[in-house]
């Protein structure tokens, strides 16, 4: 992959590129872009930058301070594998045109600052990240909300609810609820689609290691990526979502990363594997420790658990996230750690005894999160745990749903709503400000955006099930 502007120009020439697409991420975590002809691709794009209107981007500037700059990062240059016209994609950093300083609300800058803080604090050289994003691929989705009606309708040729549909012929092979894990085709109807996605991810430098059908009926899937460093992995997540959505569309289908699109079946999580390294040594490994983790790893877990409620304001940041994180089901809502228990907020994978593989897995996040903010926040929570030697308590390897009442009462759960986690983030975020990684204006903008643009509008609107419950009262 290119490292310098000259190598980017060479790549564009070799690939006979016609269009250059400039991309950056808004505060909620969605790629924005505009395109220029390849003739305008030159060194200035990587030094001087190119202007855009920041007031039209969610979470960015106000109208009287709207001018902003994009400066392309040459290391992110990729030939787009999904577009018909040969197009070179470049991820950009956002700058203030007056001061030429990096923009505090650019999520990619926050991720880069988190990596720099890790090094400057002397705790580690780098961190490795391996998120597992789940998603659904549907055949049809319709939704609307106005003053007199509100509904959504999802359909899938694979959905169990279509077992009796006249399809001329209906060949069966509909996956029953919660029975989608690992069946081979023809029950798994999306094998070729996921394989195509995997190959296109490879084409943009994202090392996809494995793909499979997930537990949910109606096309739930997962494609796992090889671990890499924090900002690089956040970039990879953006490519991941982009490629999945575009390949699905090519096949007349639609992909969604909503945490809980279907009632009564599994939600889509983003379990985040993470580890710290120094001098090429995994700081989380200790051959004699519980599940072979070190005291450093335990303190890191302590930070994740101590700040979990606030973390979820960035890591499970939608009202829909709390349709997935519900106590009493298989969701990872219990604020404990365990070497195998998947209902614990933090799991220690034990597939391998290799020192290189030892890591912790924070299971609460979901794929609706902005990956740059999500990963950076987890790193900062873990580092706060190490710095302050936060004890995570004893691990729990029992079935958390079969505990005696007095034992169960001692275990706290994640909050149950977006409003609660936003309140927690407002009260508990000083650790995010360390090293100027997150800044007060980022926290304030995030909280106001989520409360005013998402939480309040959802709370104001009746939902269909309320009519079922209350219409005849």
N, C-alpha and C positions, 0 to 999 in steps of 0.2 A: 504494500500500500504506500502511497506517496507520503513524503515527509516534508518536502519543500515546495514553494510555488513553482519552481522550474519543473519538478516532477509532476505536478498537477497539469501543467501545460502539455507535457509530454503524454500523459495519460489521455488528455482530451484529444490530442492529435491521433494517437494510436486507435482510439475507440471511435474516431470520426464523429465526435460529439457535435451536435447542432445547437443545443440549448444548455445553459448553466442555471441550475436551480439553487437559490440561496435560502437556507432554512434556519429558523431559530425557534425557540420554545417560549410560549407565553407562561404566565404565572400558574394557571391551572394545570399546565402540562401538555398542551396540544401544539404540534408543529405548525408554524406559520411559514409562508414562503412567497417569493416572487422570482421571476425568471428573466434572464438577459440572454442575448445572442452570444454564441461562443466567441465571436470576434471581439467582444468587450471584456473577455477574460484576460487580465494582465496582472502584473505585480501590484498595481495600486489597490486591487481588491483585497489583498492580504496585508496592506500597510495603511493606506488612507481610508479604505472602506467605502461604503455606499449608503446613501441616506434612505430613511423611511419614516413614516408617520407613526410615532409611538403612542399617540393618543387613541389610536384605533385598536390597540392591542390590550387584551384583558389584563389588568393588574399593572399596566405600565404608566405612561405619562398623562398629565392633564393637558387640555387643548392649547394653553399658552406656552407649554414647554414640550411641544410635540416632536420636534426634530431629533432624530436619533441616528446612530450609525451602526451598520453591520460590517464586521471585519471577518473575513473567511478564515477558517482554520484549515490549512492545507492537509493536515493529517486525516481529515474527515472526508476527503474527496472519494466519491464512489460513483461508478456508472450505474444509473438507476436500472434495475432489472425488470421493472414492471411497465415502463412506458414504451409506447410505440416509436416515438421520435427519440433518437439517441440523446440522452440527457445526463449531464454530470451534476451530481448533488454535492453541495458543500454546506456543512453546518457552520454557523457564524456565531461569533461573540458580539455582545451589544455594548456600545460605547456612548458616552455623552459627547456630542460634537464640540461643545465649548471647552470642556476641561480635558477631553480625550481620555478620561478615566473610565474604567470598566463600570457598568451600570449595576447598582446594588440589587436591583430586582430581577436581573438576568439569572434564571435558575442554574444555568450552566456555570456561571461565575461562582455561585454559592458552592456548587459541588467542587470546583477547582480550589476554592479557598479552604474547604474542609480537608482536602488532601494535603494542602500546604501546611495547615495547622497541625495535622498529624505529625509531619516531619519536624516542624519547628518546636513542637512540644517535647520532642526527643523520645516519645513513647514507642514509635515504630517508624519504619521506612515507608511502608505502603500497606494498603488494605486490599483484600480481594473480595469480590462480590459475585454471587451467583443466584439471581432471583429466578423463581419458577412461576411464570405467568400463565394462568389458566384463562380460557376464553370460550365463548360459544360461537359456532357458525350456524346461522339459521338460513332458512329458505325464503322467509318473508317476515317483515315486521311493519306494523302500522300503529301509530299512536297520535293522539290529539288531546288538547286540553283547552277549553274556553269557558265562557260564562255558564253555559247550559249543559255541557257534557264533558266527560273525560274518560279515556279508555286507552288500553294498549292491546294489541293482538299479535302474538308470535306464532309462527308456524314452521315446521320442519318435516321433511319427508321421513326423517328418522325417528320423530317423536312418537312415543307410545300412544298418544291420544289419536294417532292416525291409523291404529291397527285395524279399525273397521271402515276406513274411508274407501270409497270406490275409486280405484286408480287405474282400472282397466289394463292390466291386472294389478291388484295389490299383492306384492310378493312376500308380505310379512317382514320379518327381520326388523321389527321395531324394537328399539332398546327400552326395556322396562325402567321405570324410575330407579335411580341409584344402582343400575346394573351396567353402566357404560364402560367400566374399567377393564380394558385389555381384550375385548372380543375381537376376533379376526374378521375381515370382510367375508361375506357380504353384510354382516351385522354392522360392522364399522364401515360406513359409507364414504368416509372422508379420508381414507388412506392416501389416495393419489393427490388429493388437495394438500394435505399436510406435507407429503413428500416434495411436492412442487415448492411449497413455502420453504422447506428446509434447504433446497438447492438454491433458491433465490437469496436466502439469508447468507449462504456460503459465498455467493457472488458479491455481496457487499461487505465481506470480511467478518460476518458474525458467525462464529463457530457454534452451530447447532449440533448437540450431541445425540439427542434422542427425541422422537416424537411418538405420541400415543393418544388414543381416545381416553378422555377422563370419565369420571363416575357418572356425570349427568347424562340423561337422555338428550336427544335433539342436538347432537353435535358438539358436546363439550370436549375440548382438546387441550393439550399441553405440548409445548416444544421447549426443551431445556437447552440453555446456552452454556458454553464453557465459561468458567469464571474468568474475570479480569479485573482491572483496577476500577476505582469508583466512577470517575467521569466517563471513562471508556465504556463501562457497562451501562451507564445511563444513556449514552449515545446509542449503544446497541439496542436498548429497550425501545427507543424511538424508531429505529429501523425495523425492529421486530413488529411493532404495532402497524407500521406503515405497510410492510410487505404482506402481513397477514390480511389486512383489510383489502388491499388491492388484488391479491390473488383470489380471495373469496369473491370479490366483485366480478372478476374475470369469469368465474364459474357461475355467475348468476346467483350468488349467495351473499350474505352479509355477516361480518364478524363484529362481535361486541365484547368489550372488556368490562362491562357493568359487573359489579360484584355479585348481584343477585337478580338476574333477569327473570328466573322462573320460580314460582312458588312451589314448595314441596319437593324440590330437588336441590342438588348441591350448588352452592355458590362458587364463584371464581375468586380464588385468592392469589396472592403473590408472596410465597414463602421466600424469605431472603436469607441466603447463606452468606456468612461473612467471617473473615479472619484477619488478624494483624501479623505482619512479618517484619523482622529486623535482621539485617545481615544475612539474608536468605534463610532465616530460621523462623518457623511457625511459632509465634508466641503463645498460641492457644493449646499447644500440645504438651502433655506431661504423662509419660508412660504409667506413672503410679497414681495419677489422679482419677477421680470419679469420671467414668466414661472417657478416660485419657485426656481430660482437659486440665489446663493449668490454673493456678490461682489468678493469674491475669485474666484468663477467660471467664472465671467466676465473677470477678469484679466487673468485667464488661457486661456480663449478664445482669449483674446487680443494677447497673445503670439503665439497661433496657427496661427492666421490670419497674424500677423506681419511677422512671419517667414515661411509662407506657401510656398512661392516659393522655398526656400532652403529645407524645409521639403520634398517637392515632389522629390527632388534628391535622397532621401532615401525611401520614401513612395509610389511613383509611378515611379519606377526606370528603366523603359524599353522604347524603342522607341514606342512599341505597346501601352503603357499606354496613349499616346496622340492621339490615335485613339478613345479612350473612353472619355477623358477629352476635349471635344470640345464645345465651346460656341454655344448657340442657340438651343441645344437639352436639354434633361433632366439631363444631367451630372451635378454634384455638383461643378461647376467651379466658382461660384460667391463668392468672399471673404467677406461674411457677415455671420451673425448668425440669426437664426429664430427658433421659437418653433415648427414649423410644416413644413416649406418649404423644400422640399427635393432637390431643386436645389441650396440651400445655402451650403457653404463649411462646416459650423457647424450648426447642428440641436440640439434642446433641446427636447428630447422625452417627451410627455405629456400623455402617456398611464395611468400612475399611479400618485396619489398624495402622495404616501408614501415617507417619507424622505430618506429611504434606496434606492429608485429607481432613485433618481435624479442624472443625469449624463449629460455629453456633448458627442456628436457624431461627430467625424471628418470624413467626407464622401469622401474626395479626395483619400485616399490610395486605392491600389488594391492588389489582392492576389499574384502578382508576387514579392512583396516586401519580403525582409528578415525580419521575424517578430521580431527578437531580436533587430535589428537596427531600424526598423520602430516604435515600441512601445517606445523604449528608447528615440528616437529623439523627438517624440511627448511629452513625459513627460518633457524633457529638455526645449522644447519650451514653454510649459504651465507654468513651474516653472519660466522661465525667465519673462513671463508675470506677474506672481504674484510678483516676486522680484522687478520688475521695474514699477509695477502698470500700465501696458499697457491698455489703454482704447480701447475696441473693437468698440466703437461707438454705435449707436442705432440699435436695431434689425429691420429687415425688414420682415413683415409678409404678404406683398402683393405678387401677382403673378409676379415674377421677369421678366417674358417674356412679361408682359403687362404694364410695366412702361412707363411713358412719357419719351421722349428722353432725357430731361434735367436730370431726375432722374436716368435713366439708365447710363448716362455718368459718374455719380459719383461712380459707382460700378466697382471695378477692378475685373479682372478674373485671374484665374491661368494661368501660362505660357502655351504655346502651343506645346512645344517640349522638348525632353530629353536634348538637348543641352542647352536650356535656363535655365532649373532647375539646371543643373550641374554648370553652370556659377553662378547662384544665391547661390548655396551651397558653392562654392569657395570663394565668397565675404562675405557671411554671415554665419559664423559657430562658432564664438567665444563662443556663448552660449552653444554649444555642448561640448566645452572643459572644462566647469566648473566642478570642482571636479574630473578632469582627467577621466571623463566618456568616452567620445570619445577622442582620441589622434590625434595629427597632422598626424602621419603615417597612421592611419586608414582613415582619410579624403583624404589624398594624394593618397593612394592606391586605394580607392574607385573611385575617380575622374579619375585617369589614366586608371583603368580597364574599366570603363564604356565608356570613350571616345575612347580608343584604341581598345577594344575588341567587343564593341557593336555599338556605335554611328558611328564611321568612316566606318566600314564595311557595315552598312546599307546604309549610304549616298553614298557609291561608286557604289552601284548596281542599275541598272534599275529595275523598278517594272512593272508588266503586264499592268497596266492602262496607263502608259506612252506610250506604243505602241498604245493603243486606241486613245490617244490624239494627238500624234505627228508623227506617222510613215509616214503619207502622206504629211507632210509639205514640 
